[in-house]
């Protein structure tokens, strides 16, 4: 079955061409692109295969065309799942925010980037690869990306979305009491 690639609400592109959800494994790195409905299941699959404690991070654009990075460290897997349950739709829908999860114990990490691409570092990438395959994501040596589709006549844009009165810019404040902080490593 040939899937239709679904853009996130905050990602705009006239044509997606032959882009399909796919990933490749190179050493300890897994890189790929995900249709919108697969972003949160992939985040959950990553959390499932790494060791606790885990951390959540969020990169938000600022006025200087750079990003501010916020962290919430030393979470249990149920806390990470609660973050996905509470903010996942917003995170997966937004075009401007970048986010991810990692293991404080092993430095393993998944990073959801612009135009629905992701990269992950894992000591055993094959366990995560199996999870992705179980989600229906195909492993390919080379795959199309939305970045490759961008051109003068196929212009793309990334935008902030609002869901139920909230944007990704509300997340750091909402998680401040839980310990979310702004990284000073900018």
Backbone torsions as a table, in degrees:
resi	resn	phi	psi	omega
1	UNK	NA	131.8	-179.7
2	UNK	-93.5	111.2	-176.7
3	UNK	-70.7	153.1	170.3
4	UNK	-93.2	130.3	-179.0
5	UNK	-81.7	122.4	-176.9
6	UNK	-99.0	125.3	176.1
7	UNK	-79.1	146.4	172.3
8	UNK	-64.9	157.7	179.9
9	UNK	-56.5	-37.4	-177.4
10	UNK	-90.4	10.7	177.7
11	UNK	-116.8	125.1	-178.8
12	UNK	-121.1	131.9	178.3
13	UNK	-159.4	132.4	-177.3
14	UNK	-61.0	-48.3	-176.8
15	UNK	-131.9	137.1	178.1
16	UNK	-97.2	-3.7	178.1
17	UNK	59.7	-134.8	-177.8
18	UNK	-97.7	23.4	179.8
19	UNK	-67.6	130.5	175.1
20	UNK	-138.5	155.1	176.7
21	UNK	-59.4	129.0	-177.6
22	UNK	-160.8	164.1	176.4
23	UNK	-150.7	162.9	172.4
24	UNK	-136.5	150.8	177.2
25	UNK	-111.7	125.5	176.2
26	UNK	-130.2	102.3	-176.3
27	UNK	65.0	-122.1	179.0
28	UNK	-95.3	6.6	-177.7
29	UNK	-105.8	139.4	173.7
30	UNK	-121.9	125.4	178.3
31	UNK	-124.7	147.1	-180.0
32	UNK	-171.4	-174.2	177.3
33	UNK	-137.8	140.9	-174.7
34	UNK	-129.0	134.9	169.2
35	UNK	-61.5	147.9	-174.0
36	UNK	-47.7	-45.4	-177.9
37	UNK	-66.0	-11.6	-177.2
38	UNK	-98.0	-8.0	-175.4
39	UNK	-63.0	-52.6	-178.2
40	UNK	-68.3	-40.9	174.2
41	UNK	-59.1	-35.8	177.7
42	UNK	-67.7	-38.8	177.1
43	UNK	-62.6	-43.8	178.9
44	UNK	-63.7	-40.2	179.7
45	UNK	-63.7	-39.9	178.3
46	UNK	-63.0	-49.2	-179.2
47	UNK	-57.8	-37.7	-179.4
48	UNK	-59.9	-37.0	-172.0
49	UNK	-95.0	-4.8	-180.0
50	UNK	-103.3	165.0	-178.5
51	UNK	-85.4	145.5	171.9
52	UNK	-75.6	158.9	-5.9
53	UNK	-75.0	156.7	179.0
54	UNK	-112.8	162.3	175.0
55	UNK	-127.3	157.6	176.4
56	UNK	-118.0	138.6	174.3
57	UNK	-134.3	153.8	-175.8
58	UNK	-140.5	125.9	176.1
59	UNK	-108.4	123.2	-179.7
60	UNK	-118.3	137.6	179.7
61	UNK	-68.1	146.6	173.3
62	UNK	-118.3	-174.4	-174.0
63	UNK	-70.0	-17.8	-176.6
64	UNK	-93.3	22.9	-177.8
65	UNK	57.8	28.4	174.2
66	UNK	-125.0	-176.3	-176.9
67	UNK	-123.2	147.5	171.2
68	UNK	-103.2	133.5	-177.2
69	UNK	-108.9	128.3	178.8
70	UNK	-113.3	142.9	-179.3
71	UNK	-127.5	147.1	167.3
72	UNK	-128.9	105.9	-172.6
73	UNK	-92.2	164.2	169.2
74	UNK	52.5	51.8	177.6
75	UNK	-95.8	153.7	169.4
76	UNK	-81.4	165.7	176.4
77	UNK	-61.7	-38.6	175.6
78	UNK	-61.6	-34.1	176.8
79	UNK	-67.8	-42.9	176.9
80	UNK	-60.1	-42.3	177.6
81	UNK	-63.3	-38.6	178.3
82	UNK	-64.9	-36.3	176.2
83	UNK	-62.8	-44.5	178.6
84	UNK	-63.8	-42.6	-179.2
85	UNK	-63.2	-42.7	-176.1
86	UNK	-78.1	-42.6	-172.3
87	UNK	-117.7	-1.6	-173.2
88	UNK	-58.2	-45.1	-179.1
89	UNK	-60.2	-41.8	178.6
90	UNK	-64.7	-47.0	180.0
91	UNK	-62.4	-45.1	-177.0
92	UNK	-74.7	-19.9	-179.0
93	UNK	-90.0	-28.4	-173.1
94	UNK	-73.0	140.7	178.7
95	UNK	-92.7	-20.5	-174.0
96	UNK	-95.4	-26.7	-177.7
97	UNK	-82.5	147.8	170.6
98	UNK	-119.4	144.7	-177.4
99	UNK	-153.3	172.0	176.6
100	UNK	-178.2	-177.1	178.8
101	UNK	-135.1	156.8	176.8
102	UNK	-153.6	174.3	177.6
103	UNK	-104.7	122.7	174.5
104	UNK	-66.2	-23.3	-176.6
105	UNK	-80.8	-32.5	-170.3
106	UNK	-124.6	-5.0	-176.5
107	UNK	68.4	9.7	174.4
108	UNK	-69.6	148.4	-172.5
109	UNK	-157.7	146.3	169.7
110	UNK	-121.1	139.2	-173.8
111	UNK	-131.5	115.2	177.7
112	UNK	-92.3	118.0	-168.8
113	UNK	-110.2	-171.2	179.3
114	UNK	-61.7	150.9	176.7
115	UNK	53.5	38.3	168.9
116	UNK	65.5	19.6	174.4
117	UNK	-87.8	158.1	174.4
118	UNK	-140.8	156.6	171.3
119	UNK	-138.0	145.2	-179.1
120	UNK	-140.0	145.4	173.5
121	UNK	-117.3	126.1	178.5
122	UNK	-141.0	143.7	176.4
123	UNK	-65.2	-35.1	175.4
124	UNK	-123.5	83.9	-175.5
125	UNK	-66.3	-18.9	-176.0
126	UNK	-70.1	-28.5	177.2
127	UNK	-67.6	-40.0	177.5
128	UNK	-71.5	-38.8	177.7
129	UNK	-58.0	-41.7	178.1
130	UNK	-62.3	-41.7	178.0
131	UNK	-61.2	-42.8	178.7
132	UNK	-62.9	-43.1	177.8
133	UNK	-61.5	-38.0	177.6
134	UNK	-63.5	-26.1	176.8
135	UNK	-82.6	-5.0	-179.8
136	UNK	94.1	10.2	178.8
137	UNK	-87.2	128.7	-176.2
138	UNK	-89.8	140.3	174.5
139	UNK	-83.9	127.8	179.9
140	UNK	-138.4	143.0	177.4
141	UNK	-63.8	-38.7	179.5
142	UNK	-137.9	139.5	-178.6
143	UNK	-144.0	157.0	178.7
144	UNK	-75.0	148.0	175.1
145	UNK	-127.2	164.6	176.2
146	UNK	-66.7	-34.1	177.5
147	UNK	-56.0	-41.1	-178.9
148	UNK	-69.3	-17.9	-179.2
149	UNK	-85.6	-18.3	-176.8
150	UNK	-65.8	135.2	177.7
151	UNK	-160.1	177.2	178.9
152	UNK	-60.8	-32.2	179.5
153	UNK	-102.2	5.4	174.6
154	UNK	-136.6	69.0	-174.8
155	UNK	-75.9	139.1	177.2
156	UNK	-114.5	159.7	174.1
157	UNK	-150.0	154.6	177.6
158	UNK	-118.2	135.3	-179.2
159	UNK	-138.7	158.7	175.4
160	UNK	-81.3	138.6	178.1
161	UNK	-112.5	157.8	176.3
162	UNK	-120.8	129.6	177.4
163	UNK	-127.8	121.8	-179.8
164	UNK	50.6	43.8	175.2
165	UNK	79.8	5.4	-179.1
166	UNK	-119.9	150.1	170.9
167	UNK	-124.6	173.3	178.7
168	UNK	-62.0	-23.2	179.4
169	UNK	-69.8	-14.0	176.7
170	UNK	-85.2	-15.8	-174.1
171	UNK	-63.9	-47.6	-179.3
172	UNK	-57.3	-39.9	178.2
173	UNK	-67.7	-39.4	179.9
174	UNK	-66.1	-30.0	-178.4
175	UNK	-102.9	5.7	-178.6
176	UNK	-60.8	-43.0	179.4
177	UNK	-62.6	-27.7	178.9
178	UNK	-81.5	-9.1	176.8
179	UNK	114.5	7.1	179.2
180	UNK	-66.7	136.1	-177.4
181	UNK	-138.2	157.9	177.0
182	UNK	-84.6	127.7	178.0
183	UNK	-68.1	139.3	178.0
184	UNK	-96.8	9.6	-176.1
185	UNK	-87.0	20.0	-175.9
186	UNK	-69.6	NA	NA
